[in-house]
Amino acid sequence: MLEYVKTILLKVSFDKILFEKELRKGFRMLVPTELVELKAWCYQQFAKIYRRILNRVFATAA
C-alpha cells in the first residue's frame, strides 16, 4: 500500500491542493510503520516545495 501512495503523490505533485488531499488520504490508509517510511520519503522528495503541507499533515501524527 505504501508504494501505491508514493505513486499517487508523485502523480499529483503538480497541484498543492490535490497533493495535500491525497497525502491525507494515504495517511489514513497506512499503518504506523508505513507512516514513518512515508514521512521520511515525503520530506526527501517534496520538502523544497511542500514543506508547510508536510509539516501540517505529519504534525497530526505526533
Helices and strands as residue ranges (DSSP letters): H 2-12, H 16-29, H 32-59
